[in-house]
Amino acid sequence: MKLLNFHLLILIMSVSVYAKDIHRKEVQDAISCEPQSESEKLGNDLVRLADASSKRCPNMFGLSQICGLLRSRQETQDKTNNNGITYQYQFNIYRAACVDTEKDDEVLIRKKVQEFWRIYGRELTCDALSFDVPNGSLLKYGVSDFQDDFIDDVTENWGVDLNQVDQTGETVLDYISKRMKEKKGPVMERILKKYYMQFREAGAKHKSEL
């Protein structure tokens, strides 16, 4: 009889522990199934694109200098295995987008930069005395500073989202259109018209068209 009671006690204790484990698992599942914020979802998309050996993705180090690097047209110091990189701004953007210049082909590089821009493009802003849009988008800054190579990168080489709006509530195409009306002279008009067509052909739209 005592042996039976002992086994019964062991059985009750086992059921109790099992019930606690079930409850703990339900709580953990509930936590893990909490809906992620939009930024977390987007960030995870970029991480999945990165190589598993990447130490940090995305790597935002150096993006605070991106406007100055663009304006100075500073060339990268590292000339080895850079997959066509000429300028330091390209290097910093590739690093932020988790691009591996030794392993990634052009298709994967393009995809990584596009995904990075989709998530963080609105954070790439410039504020300079020479720039007529306070905290305006990097795209607008590139147009304002006549950065042809950068414009080729975003419209052709990388194919990033050209329709994000900055704090003005306007797109880069709106900005170019305004400058075309404000700036006079055959040289300026020709350059801005070229930019307008280049962005337009790459999929850029006015805010009113979105």
C-alpha positions as CSV (number, residue, x, y, z in Angstrom):
1,M,0.0,0.0,0.0
2,K,2.8,2.4,0.9
3,L,4.6,1.5,-2.4
4,L,1.4,2.3,-4.3
5,N,1.0,5.7,-2.6
6,F,4.7,6.4,-3.3
7,H,4.2,5.6,-7.1
8,L,1.0,7.7,-7.0
9,L,2.9,10.7,-5.5
10,I,5.6,10.3,-8.2
11,L,2.9,10.3,-10.9
12,I,1.3,13.4,-9.5
13,M,4.6,15.3,-9.4
14,S,5.4,14.3,-13.0
15,V,2.1,15.5,-14.2
16,S,2.6,18.8,-12.4
17,V,6.1,19.3,-13.9
18,Y,4.7,18.4,-17.3
19,A,1.9,20.9,-17.0
20,K,4.3,23.6,-16.0
21,D,6.5,22.8,-19.1
22,I,3.4,23.0,-21.3
23,H,2.5,26.4,-19.8
24,R,6.0,27.7,-20.2
25,K,6.1,26.6,-23.8
26,E,2.7,28.2,-24.5
27,V,4.0,31.5,-23.0
28,Q,7.2,31.3,-25.1
29,D,5.2,30.5,-28.2
30,A,3.0,33.5,-27.5
31,I,6.0,35.8,-27.2
32,S,7.7,34.4,-30.3
33,C,4.4,34.8,-32.2
34,E,4.0,38.5,-31.3
35,P,3.6,40.5,-34.5
36,Q,6.9,42.1,-35.4
37,S,7.1,45.8,-36.1
38,E,7.4,46.8,-39.7
39,S,11.0,47.9,-39.2
40,E,11.9,44.6,-37.6
41,K,10.4,42.7,-40.6
42,L,12.2,44.8,-43.1
43,G,15.5,44.6,-41.2
44,N,15.2,40.8,-41.2
45,D,14.7,40.8,-44.9
46,L,18.1,42.5,-45.3
47,V,19.8,40.1,-42.8
48,R,18.5,37.2,-44.8
49,L,20.2,38.6,-47.9
50,A,23.5,39.0,-46.1
51,D,26.2,36.2,-46.0
52,A,26.0,34.2,-42.9
53,S,29.6,35.1,-42.1
54,S,28.7,38.9,-42.0
55,K,29.7,40.3,-38.6
56,R,27.0,43.0,-38.7
57,C,24.1,43.5,-41.0
58,P,23.2,46.2,-41.8
59,N,26.5,48.0,-41.1
60,M,25.6,51.7,-40.8
61,F,29.1,52.8,-39.9
62,G,30.2,55.7,-42.2
63,L,26.7,56.7,-43.5
64,S,26.8,59.9,-41.5
65,Q,29.7,61.0,-43.8
66,I,27.9,60.0,-47.0
67,C,27.0,63.6,-48.1
68,G,30.5,64.9,-47.6
69,L,32.0,61.9,-49.4
70,L,29.6,62.4,-52.3
71,R,30.4,66.1,-52.6
72,S,34.2,65.6,-52.4
73,R,34.1,62.7,-54.9
74,Q,36.6,61.0,-52.7
75,E,38.0,57.8,-54.3
76,T,38.3,54.6,-52.2
77,Q,41.7,53.8,-50.8
78,D,41.2,50.1,-51.2
79,K,41.6,49.1,-54.8
80,T,41.5,45.3,-54.4
81,N,38.5,43.2,-55.0
82,N,36.1,46.1,-55.0
83,N,33.9,44.9,-57.8
84,G,34.0,48.1,-59.8
85,I,34.0,50.5,-56.8
86,T,35.6,53.8,-57.5
87,Y,34.3,56.2,-54.8
88,Q,34.2,56.0,-51.1
89,Y,30.4,56.7,-51.0
90,Q,29.9,53.5,-53.0
91,F,32.1,51.6,-50.6
92,N,30.1,52.9,-47.6
93,I,26.8,52.1,-49.1
94,Y,28.0,48.6,-50.1
95,R,29.2,48.0,-46.5
96,A,25.8,49.2,-45.1
97,A,24.0,46.9,-47.5
98,C,26.2,43.9,-46.4
99,V,27.7,43.5,-49.9
100,D,30.6,41.2,-50.1
101,T,32.7,42.6,-52.9
102,E,34.8,39.4,-53.2
103,K,31.9,37.0,-53.4
104,D,28.7,38.8,-54.6
105,D,28.0,39.1,-58.3
106,E,26.3,42.1,-59.9
107,V,22.8,40.7,-59.5
108,L,23.2,40.0,-55.8
109,I,24.9,43.4,-55.2
110,R,22.0,45.1,-56.9
111,K,19.5,43.2,-54.9
112,K,21.2,44.0,-51.6
113,V,21.5,47.7,-52.3
114,Q,17.9,47.8,-53.4
115,E,16.7,46.1,-50.2
116,F,18.9,48.4,-48.1
117,W,17.5,51.5,-49.8
118,R,14.0,50.3,-49.4
119,I,14.5,50.0,-45.7
120,Y,16.8,52.9,-44.9
121,G,16.6,55.2,-47.9
122,R,14.5,57.8,-46.1
123,E,17.3,58.1,-43.5
124,L,19.9,59.1,-46.1
125,T,19.5,62.9,-45.9
126,C,21.8,65.9,-46.3
127,D,21.9,69.3,-44.7
128,A,24.5,71.7,-46.2
129,L,24.8,75.4,-47.0
130,S,25.1,74.6,-50.7
131,F,22.0,72.5,-50.6
132,D,18.6,74.3,-50.9
133,V,16.6,71.6,-49.1
134,P,17.3,71.4,-45.4
135,N,17.6,67.7,-44.5
136,G,16.7,66.8,-48.0
137,S,17.1,63.3,-49.5
138,L,20.4,62.1,-50.7
139,L,18.9,61.7,-54.2
140,K,18.1,65.4,-54.3
141,Y,21.5,66.3,-53.0
142,G,23.1,64.3,-55.8
143,V,21.0,66.3,-58.3
144,S,21.8,69.6,-56.7
145,D,25.5,68.8,-56.7
146,F,25.5,67.5,-60.3
147,Q,26.8,64.0,-59.2
148,D,26.5,62.2,-62.5
149,D,28.2,59.0,-61.3
150,F,26.0,58.8,-58.3
151,I,22.9,59.4,-60.4
152,D,24.0,56.6,-62.7
153,D,24.4,54.3,-59.7
154,V,20.9,54.9,-58.3
155,T,19.1,54.9,-61.6
156,E,21.0,52.2,-63.6
157,N,23.5,50.2,-61.6
158,W,21.5,49.7,-58.4
159,G,17.9,50.5,-59.5
160,V,16.9,51.8,-56.1
161,D,13.5,53.1,-55.0
162,L,13.4,56.6,-56.5
163,N,9.9,57.5,-55.2
164,Q,10.5,57.9,-51.5
165,V,9.6,61.3,-50.2
166,D,11.7,63.4,-47.7
167,Q,10.5,65.9,-45.1
168,T,9.3,68.2,-47.9
169,G,6.7,65.6,-48.9
170,E,8.1,65.5,-52.5
171,T,10.0,63.1,-54.6
172,V,13.3,63.7,-56.4
173,L,11.4,64.1,-59.7
174,D,9.4,66.9,-58.1
175,Y,12.7,68.5,-57.0
176,I,14.2,68.3,-60.5
177,S,11.0,69.7,-62.0
178,K,11.1,72.7,-59.7
179,R,14.7,73.4,-60.5
180,M,14.0,73.3,-64.2
181,K,11.6,76.1,-63.7
182,E,13.9,78.1,-61.5
183,K,17.2,77.7,-63.2
184,K,17.7,79.5,-66.5
185,G,20.4,79.2,-69.1
186,P,21.0,76.6,-71.8
187,V,23.7,74.6,-69.9
188,M,21.6,74.3,-66.7
189,E,18.4,73.5,-68.6
190,R,20.2,70.8,-70.6
191,I,21.6,69.2,-67.5
192,L,18.4,69.2,-65.6
193,K,16.4,67.9,-68.5
194,K,18.9,65.1,-68.8
195,Y,18.4,64.2,-65.1
196,Y,14.7,64.4,-65.4
197,M,14.6,62.0,-68.3
198,Q,17.1,59.7,-66.7
199,F,15.1,59.4,-63.4
200,R,11.8,59.2,-65.3
201,E,13.0,56.3,-67.5
202,A,14.3,54.5,-64.3
203,G,10.7,54.7,-62.8
204,A,10.8,57.9,-60.9
205,K,7.4,59.6,-60.4
206,H,6.0,62.8,-59.1
207,K,4.3,62.7,-55.6
208,S,1.0,63.3,-57.3
209,E,1.4,60.1,-59.3
210,L,2.0,57.8,-56.4
